[in-house]
Every structure is written in structure tokens, then in C-alpha cells.
Amino acid sequence: MGLCASGDAQGTAQEQERDRKINAGLRKQQKQVENEDAKRMLLLGAGQSGKSTLFKQTQLLYGKKLAKEEMESYIPIIIGNTISSMQTLVEKSEEFAREKKDGKEKYEHKCPKEADIVKDSDRESLDAELGEAIATLWKDPGIQATFTEKHEFQLIDSASYYFGKVRQIADDKWFPDEEDVLRSRARTTGIVTTEFVVQEHHFKMFDVGGQKK
């Protein structure tokens, strides 16, 4: 009796292992079929053309939601976007004041202390003092006038959005939401891929790093 029981147990274990391998193989085969059937979307274009924004919009709408760790990875990007954008405006404000007709009256900012704080930033951290300096500069008429000339220089289109909530971003407890992430700008290098399903159709989207014009 004991031998028969031992043989049955061994047979059951072998059958379970066989079933496990078969199921694993079927799952792998199904995945391959799904990948073959997937509709591929390749995003190409010059830098700052909006490819990555479309990629992130699609991912947030249809793909796997960003995990907390992924959302957190955008914090330094958003901080860098905010600071560098104001640094650009301060630089152009001073340049326009020197070089444009009636520039001193129209474009020159009146916040030298705040401008120095912004220009001295390493773009890696945004504390309350720096946040207040950016908020003050954003209200300055010269900076606002310079902003209206943004077609003459490169400035991310989300600059005004981040300036409007810079005090929140400067708060230690701030954490980005989906809108903050969607508006962030970082140079894409290599190829980034996401997969999603819309009405039972499987898609794979590829975001290729910005091409030269």
C-alpha cells in the first residue's frame, strides 16, 4: 500500500510539473501572437515637436498608469523646467532691455535681487526662497513683456503653467499629479515603448528621440 501511495504521489508531482511547463509555453506563445498582431505606432519628429507629450497622453489615457516611483522621477524634471524657464526670461529681459528700441522701458525687469537668486540656481532644487523669487519675477511687467516675445527664443510651452503654481512646487510636501507630468519636458534619448488596448485592438507605440531638423 505504501509503495502504491508513493508512486501515485510521484506521478501527481510529475503531472503538475508537466502541466506547469505546458501552461507556461502556451502563455509565451499567446504573448508572441499578441505582439505579432499588435498595431505598431512610431512617433518621429524634431525635438520639441510634441511627440513625447502625445506619448504620455496616450499612456495616461489607455496604457498602464504610472506608478508612484515613476511619478516621483518627474520631480527633478519639473523643477528643472521651472527654474530654467525663468532663467531664460531673465536673460532675455536684460538682453532686450539693452538691444531693442525702447527696450529699457518696456522689457527691463525691476527685480534685481530676485533675478540674482534665479540666475545663481543650479536648477536641481527649488526651495521657498527661490520659489518666491520666481513668483515675484513672473508678476514683473518687464518679464511679462519679454514673455510675449517668446517666439524669438526657445521657451517650453508649459512655462506659464509651472510659474503659476511655483509656490506649490517649492513646498517640501508637493508631489506631481498627472497634469504636472504631462506638461514636463525632457529630451528623449533612444526609444521608449508603451503598449495599450483600445476597443480590443492591441497597440504598441514607440517614441524615438528628437530628430534633427
Disulfide bonds with the S-S distance in Angstrom:
none
